Amino acid sequence: MFALLVVPSLGHLTSAQTVLPTPDPNERVGERPYEMLWADRAEPSLPTVRFDHLTGWNIKVEGGAEASLQVSRAQTVWGHPVAKLRYRGDGKAENKPRVLLLPPEPIVLPDNAESVDFWVFGNRWEFENPPDTPPLRMVVHLTEGDGKACEADLGNVRWKEWWLMHKRLGAGLKPPLRLESIEASGGWHPQWREIFLDSIRIYHEELPALKFAARPQRNLTLFEGQSAGANNGAGKLSFPTREETILPMHLGGDFRNEVVEEPK
């Protein structure tokens, strides 16, 4: 039985839209990224959420948003079908459109989970900042064991290929955590746009302290109080060749260096 948990932070949602659990038979079948093929990459572990089966999923929208979610073979990162999210707004950024993807029921997460990975095939380069495709913000909504809402804000979609969005959750969350919904917000443009979604993994990430072998000492005199960092081993580096470090030799005759303070 499907149960929708209404969290206050999600506001007043409007039921809408379409979930299509089967691929379009006429769409072109995509290939895995060549980097994945050349490296013979396999998914490191079972994900928390996959999108190749969407039976029971639901979409909620607000702020003038429209959306559809469909299983798709047009793109793939691990070799299986993914989800294609098509979305648009009403052309008014001030309405703050949001699309929420809800699984058939909240997904219980491991007690020690504190990191989120999410594979997304985006539709914009951030350095271009295309005006007809405003940034789409991706958020994973969770609840703590005591029912308190929390979220993992993964940031904006800023890549036009497959890329891995990553976020560390805040400390002190009370288990068991549950994944309630996946938000895509900010798509206020009236033209249809699409992105592709694959494996979400919410897990315990081992982050041992970094250890570096001692390197040769620096070949110059450090300023008073300056740390040598990892350069505290035997011997000395062969560079720089003089105390002035990278300043080039001046072979054009007499010269004078001068530093003056100019009036503001």
C-alpha positions as CSV (number, residue, x, y, z in Angstrom):
1,M,0.0,0.0,0.0
2,F,1.4,3.4,-1.0
3,A,1.7,6.0,1.8
4,L,2.6,9.6,1.2
5,L,4.3,11.2,4.1
6,V,3.6,14.9,4.2
7,V,6.6,16.9,5.5
8,P,5.9,20.5,6.5
9,S,9.1,21.7,4.7
10,L,7.7,20.5,1.4
11,G,4.9,23.1,1.3
12,H,1.5,22.7,-0.3
13,L,2.0,20.2,-3.2
14,T,-0.2,19.8,-6.2
15,S,-0.8,16.3,-7.4
16,A,-0.1,15.9,-11.1
17,Q,1.9,14.6,-14.0
18,T,2.9,11.2,-15.4
19,V,5.0,8.2,-14.5
20,L,5.7,5.8,-17.4
21,P,7.2,2.5,-16.2
22,T,8.2,1.3,-19.6
23,P,10.6,2.8,-22.2
24,D,9.6,4.4,-25.4
25,P,10.0,1.7,-28.0
26,N,11.0,4.2,-30.6
27,E,13.8,6.0,-28.7
28,R,17.4,5.5,-29.7
29,V,19.3,3.2,-27.4
30,G,22.3,4.9,-25.9
31,E,25.8,3.6,-25.0
32,R,27.8,3.7,-21.8
33,P,30.3,6.5,-21.5
34,Y,33.6,5.5,-23.2
35,E,35.5,6.1,-20.1
36,M,33.4,3.5,-18.3
37,L,34.0,1.0,-21.1
38,W,37.7,1.6,-21.5
39,A,38.2,1.2,-17.7
40,D,35.8,-1.8,-17.6
41,R,34.0,-0.1,-14.7
42,A,31.3,-1.9,-12.7
43,E,29.0,-0.4,-10.2
44,P,30.8,-0.6,-6.8
45,S,27.9,-1.9,-4.9
46,L,24.1,-2.2,-5.0
47,P,22.5,1.3,-5.0
48,T,19.9,2.4,-2.6
49,V,17.6,3.5,-5.5
50,R,17.6,2.4,-9.2
51,F,15.3,3.9,-11.8
52,D,14.9,1.0,-14.3
53,H,11.6,0.0,-12.6
54,L,9.2,2.9,-11.8
55,T,6.1,1.0,-10.8
56,G,4.5,2.7,-7.8
57,W,6.5,5.9,-8.2
58,N,4.6,9.2,-8.0
59,I,5.3,12.8,-9.0
60,K,4.2,15.9,-7.1
61,V,4.7,19.5,-8.4
62,E,4.3,23.0,-7.3
63,G,5.0,26.6,-8.5
64,G,3.6,26.0,-12.0
65,A,5.9,23.0,-12.7
66,E,4.9,20.2,-15.1
67,A,6.9,16.9,-15.3
68,S,7.0,13.3,-16.4
69,L,9.2,10.5,-15.4
70,Q,9.8,7.5,-17.7
71,V,12.1,4.5,-17.8
72,S,14.6,5.2,-20.7
73,R,17.3,3.5,-22.7
74,A,18.4,6.7,-24.4
75,Q,21.2,7.1,-21.9
76,T,23.0,4.6,-19.6
77,V,25.9,4.7,-17.2
78,W,26.0,1.1,-15.8
79,G,24.3,-0.7,-18.7
80,H,20.7,-0.9,-17.5
81,P,17.8,1.5,-18.2
82,V,17.6,4.8,-16.3
83,A,14.9,7.4,-15.7
84,K,14.2,10.3,-18.0
85,L,12.8,13.4,-16.2
86,R,11.1,15.9,-18.5
87,Y,10.1,19.1,-16.8
88,R,9.1,22.7,-17.4
89,G,7.7,25.7,-15.6
90,D,5.3,28.5,-16.5
91,G,8.0,31.0,-17.4
92,K,8.0,32.8,-14.0
93,A,11.0,32.3,-11.9
94,E,9.4,33.9,-8.9
95,N,6.9,31.0,-8.7
96,K,9.8,28.8,-7.6
97,P,8.7,25.6,-9.4
98,R,9.5,22.2,-7.8
99,V,9.2,18.6,-8.9
100,L,9.2,15.9,-6.3
101,L,9.7,12.2,-7.2
102,L,8.3,9.9,-4.6
103,P,9.1,6.2,-4.3
104,P,6.3,3.7,-3.7
105,E,7.1,4.0,0.0
106,P,9.8,5.6,2.1
107,I,13.1,3.7,1.8
108,V,14.8,2.8,5.1
109,L,18.6,3.6,5.1
110,P,21.5,2.0,7.0
111,D,21.9,3.4,10.5
112,N,25.5,4.6,9.7
113,A,24.6,6.3,6.4
114,E,26.1,9.7,6.0
115,S,27.0,10.1,2.3
116,V,24.9,10.4,-0.8
117,D,26.0,9.6,-4.4
118,F,23.6,10.4,-7.3
119,W,24.3,9.8,-11.0
120,V,22.8,12.5,-13.2
121,F,23.0,13.1,-16.9
122,G,22.6,16.9,-17.1
123,N,21.5,19.4,-19.7
124,R,23.6,22.5,-19.2
125,W,27.3,23.5,-18.7
126,E,27.6,25.8,-15.8
127,F,30.4,27.8,-17.4
128,E,28.0,28.7,-20.2
129,N,25.0,29.5,-18.0
130,P,22.5,29.2,-20.8
131,P,19.6,31.6,-20.3
132,D,17.0,29.2,-21.7
133,T,17.9,26.4,-19.3
134,P,18.2,27.8,-15.7
135,P,20.0,25.7,-13.1
136,L,18.1,22.7,-11.8
137,R,18.7,22.1,-8.1
138,M,18.7,18.5,-6.9
139,V,17.8,17.7,-3.3
140,V,17.3,14.3,-1.6
141,H,14.6,14.6,1.2
142,L,15.0,12.4,4.3
143,T,13.3,12.0,7.7
144,E,15.1,11.1,10.9
145,G,14.0,8.4,13.2
146,D,12.1,10.9,15.3
147,G,10.2,12.1,12.2
148,K,12.2,15.3,11.8
149,A,12.8,16.3,8.2
150,C,16.3,16.8,6.8
151,E,17.8,17.0,3.4
152,A,20.9,16.4,1.3
153,D,21.3,19.4,-1.1
154,L,23.4,18.1,-3.9
155,G,23.6,21.5,-5.7
156,N,22.8,22.5,-9.3
157,V,23.0,20.4,-12.4
158,R,26.0,21.8,-14.2
159,W,27.2,19.1,-16.6
160,K,26.0,17.9,-19.9
161,E,27.1,14.3,-19.5
162,W,26.9,11.7,-16.8
163,W,28.5,12.9,-13.5
164,L,28.3,11.9,-9.9
165,M,26.7,14.3,-7.5
166,H,28.0,13.8,-3.9
167,K,27.0,15.2,-0.5
168,R,27.9,14.4,3.1
169,L,25.0,14.5,5.5
170,G,25.2,16.5,8.7
171,A,26.4,15.0,11.9
172,G,24.1,13.8,14.7
173,L,21.2,12.6,12.6
174,K,18.9,10.1,14.4
175,P,18.5,6.7,12.7
176,P,16.7,5.1,11.1
177,L,16.8,7.6,8.3
178,R,14.3,7.2,5.5
179,L,14.4,8.5,1.9
180,E,11.1,10.3,1.3
181,S,11.5,12.1,-2.1
182,I,13.9,13.5,-4.7
183,E,13.5,17.1,-5.6
184,A,14.3,18.9,-8.8
185,S,13.6,22.7,-8.5
186,G,14.3,25.9,-10.4
187,G,13.2,24.8,-13.9
188,W,10.9,27.8,-14.5
189,H,11.4,28.0,-18.3
190,P,8.2,27.2,-20.3
191,Q,10.1,24.9,-22.8
192,W,10.4,21.2,-22.1
193,R,13.8,20.1,-20.8
194,E,15.1,16.7,-19.8
195,I,17.7,15.1,-17.6
196,F,18.5,11.4,-16.9
197,L,18.8,9.8,-13.4
198,D,20.4,6.7,-12.2
199,S,21.7,5.0,-9.1
200,I,21.4,6.8,-5.8
201,R,23.6,5.3,-3.1
202,I,23.2,6.4,0.5
203,Y,25.9,4.8,2.5
204,H,28.7,4.9,5.2
205,E,31.8,6.4,3.6
206,E,35.2,5.4,5.1
207,L,37.4,8.5,5.2
208,P,40.6,7.5,7.0
209,A,43.2,10.3,7.8
210,L,45.4,11.1,4.9
211,K,49.0,9.9,5.3
212,F,52.0,11.1,3.2
213,A,55.5,9.8,3.1
214,A,58.1,12.3,4.1
215,R,59.5,14.2,1.2
216,P,63.0,15.8,0.9
217,Q,63.4,19.1,2.6
218,R,62.9,22.4,0.7
219,N,66.0,23.8,-1.0
220,L,65.6,27.3,0.5
221,T,65.3,28.9,3.9
222,L,61.7,29.0,5.2
223,F,60.3,32.1,6.6
224,E,60.0,32.3,10.4
225,G,57.0,30.3,11.5
226,Q,56.4,28.7,8.0
227,S,55.6,25.0,8.1
228,A,57.7,22.6,6.1
229,G,54.6,20.5,5.5
230,A,55.5,17.0,4.2
231,N,59.0,18.2,3.3
232,N,60.7,17.0,6.4
233,G,62.5,13.9,5.2
234,A,66.1,13.1,4.3
235,G,68.0,15.1,1.7
236,K,66.9,18.3,-0.1
237,L,64.9,19.0,-3.3
238,S,66.9,20.0,-6.4
239,F,64.7,23.1,-6.9
240,P,64.5,26.0,-6.6
241,T,68.1,26.6,-7.4
242,R,68.4,29.8,-5.4
243,E,66.7,31.7,-2.5
244,E,64.9,34.0,-4.9
245,T,63.1,30.9,-6.1
246,I,61.4,31.3,-9.5
247,L,62.6,34.8,-10.3
248,P,64.5,34.7,-13.6
249,M,68.1,35.7,-13.9
250,H,68.6,39.3,-15.2
251,L,71.4,39.3,-17.7
252,G,70.8,42.7,-19.3
253,G,73.0,44.8,-17.2
254,D,72.5,46.8,-14.0
255,F,68.9,47.0,-12.7
256,R,67.0,48.0,-9.5
257,N,63.9,46.6,-7.9
258,E,61.6,49.0,-6.1
259,V,58.3,48.6,-4.2
260,V,56.3,51.8,-3.5
261,E,52.9,52.4,-2.1
262,E,50.7,54.4,-4.3
263,P,48.1,56.8,-2.8
264,K,44.5,55.6,-3.0
